[in-house]
């Protein structure tokens, strides 16, 4: 597993609420990738080439990240459905993201 997926998995395993995990994960991954790719031009070029050539390593990484994101969103959905009142915006967003994952073929 690459360092970005390891970072995401570490955050996903925390005992904080799913909404906090999701926010922290997206912010941390963005910061990690931005820092890494801005300072390492060779790495940036390798990733761009791998994406353009549809290399399997890119698909594996995307699947790892989608699995982690999906788990956090599902955790949030389960917690919300166990409450008497589901915040409409969060419930709608979760359903949208999960449907998008399913359509993209990443959701299991």
N, C-alpha and C positions, 0 to 999 in steps of 0.2 A: 504494500500500500504506500502511495506517495505521501509526502509531508503534508500536502493540503488535505487529503482525505483523513490522515491521522489527526490533524488539528480538528477537523469537523467531527470525527468520532469522539474525540476527547470531550468536546463541548456537548455533544449529544448524550453522553453518559452521565452528565452532571445531574444533580437532583433539583435543579431549578425548574420553574414552570416552563412548559413548552414555548410559550410566547417569548420568554427571555432567552431561551436556548436558540430559537430561530433568529432573533435579532442579533445575538452575540455571534452566532455561526456566520451569518451573512456578512457582518462587519469584519470579523476576524479573517475570513477567507478572502474578502476583497482586499483588506490591508496586506495580508500575506502575499497574495499574487501580485499586487501592485508593487510592493517593495521588491519582491523577488525578480519580477520581469523588468522593472525599470533599471535595476542595477546589474543585471546579467543579460546582456544583449544576445549572447550565444544561446542561452536557454530560451529566450524569447523567440529567436529565429527557429530553433528546433521545434518548439511547440507549434508555431505557425505552420511550419512545413508538415508536421505530423497531422495537424487538423486538415490542411488542404489535401493531403493524400489519404485521408480517412483511415489512418492507422489504427489497428486494434487497441493500442494502448490508450488512445483518446476515448474510445467507446468504453473501455474498462473503467477509466477514471470517471467518466460521466455517469456510468451505472452505479459506481460506489457513492458518488455524491448524491445522486437521486435517491438511492436507498436510504441514506442517512437523513436527507430532508423529508422523505416520505414518512419515516419512522417518527420524526418529531411532530409532523403535522397530524399523523394518525393519533399520536399520544394526546395532542391538544384536542382533537375531535372527540376522543373518548372521554376526556375530562369534562369537556363542555357538555356532552350529551348526558353525563351523569348529574349535572346540575339541573335545577328546576328551570333556569332561564339561560338560554344560550345567547351570547352577544351576537346579534344578527350579522354585523360586518365580519367578525372573525369566522363565524360558521360559513358564511358565503365565500369568503376568501379561501378557507380550507377546502371546501368542495371544489372550487375553481381550480386550485393548484393540483389536487388529486386527480380531477378529470383530465387536466392537461398532461399530467404524468402518464395516465393510462393511455391517452391518445398517442403520446409520443413513443409508447412501447417500453418506457422505463419502469412503470409501476408493475408490481407483481400481483 
